[in-house]
Amino acid sequence: MVFQKILHRAVQKVDGAVGAMFVDFQGESVDSSSASLTRYDLGVFGAYQGIYLDRLRDLCRGNAYGRPIRFKIGCREAIFLNYVLTDEYYLVLILTPAANEGLAWRILEECRNEILEEMA
């Protein structure tokens, strides 16, 4: 329940945020928050972000770039901000294109720090 409160607060702080997810390394949603998307939809979006993260990790490892920390996937009607928590967990924040991306990254980092504190 504490994770959902943190995710909900992140969605509320960013105008244009559609949903937030805390996802494990297998693509399973630990928790999520959204006023407009179903838990199923959030789970599917979160799982696909995990696939992209795995490919990105492989690419970075193969080219000696180090581990990815965060990445963005932009679509015509949505933006997916991804922030790695640990090797086993990551966060996803879904935005509309009109959202303030700089603010969203800052709020997502705050969310990341709060969840890491809870996990300690």
Residue pairs with C-beta under 8 A, 6 or more apart in sequence:
2 118
3 22
3 30
3 31
3 115
3 118
4 31
4 32
4 33
6 111
6 114
6 115
6 118
7 20
7 21
7 22
7 31
7 32
7 33
7 111
8 20
8 33
9 111
10 17
10 20
10 33
10 93
10 107
10 108
10 110
10 111
11 17
11 18
11 19
11 20
11 33
11 34
11 35
11 93
13 103
13 107
14 93
14 95
14 99
14 100
14 103
14 104
14 107
15 99
15 100
16 95
16 96
16 97
16 98
16 99
16 100
16 104
17 93
17 94
17 95
17 99
17 104
18 34
18 36
18 37
18 78
18 94
18 95
18 96
19 32
19 33
19 34
19 36
19 37
19 42
19 45
19 93
19 94
20 32
20 33
20 34
20 91
20 92
20 93
20 94
20 108
20 111
21 29
21 31
21 32
21 42
21 43
21 45
21 46
21 49
21 91
21 92
21 94
22 29
22 30
22 31
22 32
22 85
22 89
22 91
22 115
23 29
23 30
23 46
23 47
23 49
23 50
23 89
23 90
23 91
23 92
24 30
24 88
24 89
25 50
25 87
25 88
25 89
26 50
27 46
27 47
27 48
27 50
27 51
28 43
28 47
29 39
29 42
29 43
29 46
30 89
32 39
32 42
32 43
32 46
34 41
34 42
34 94
37 45
37 94
45 80
45 92
45 94
46 92
49 73
49 80
49 82
49 90
49 92
50 90
52 71
52 73
52 82
53 68
53 71
53 82
53 84
53 90
56 68
56 71
57 67
57 68
59 65
60 66
60 67
60 68
61 67
67 84
68 84
69 83
69 84
70 81
70 82
70 83
70 84
70 105
70 108
71 82
72 79
72 80
72 81
72 82
72 101
73 79
73 80
73 82
74 80
74 97
76 97
77 96
77 97
78 94
78 95
78 96
78 97
79 94
79 95
79 96
79 97
79 99
79 101
80 92
80 93
80 94
80 95
81 92
81 93
81 94
81 95
81 101
81 104
81 105
81 108
82 90
82 91
82 92
83 90
83 91
83 92
83 93
83 108
83 109
83 111
83 112
84 90
85 91
85 112
85 115
85 116
85 119
86 116
86 119
89 115
89 119
91 108
91 111
91 112
91 115
93 104
93 107
93 108
93 111
95 101
95 104
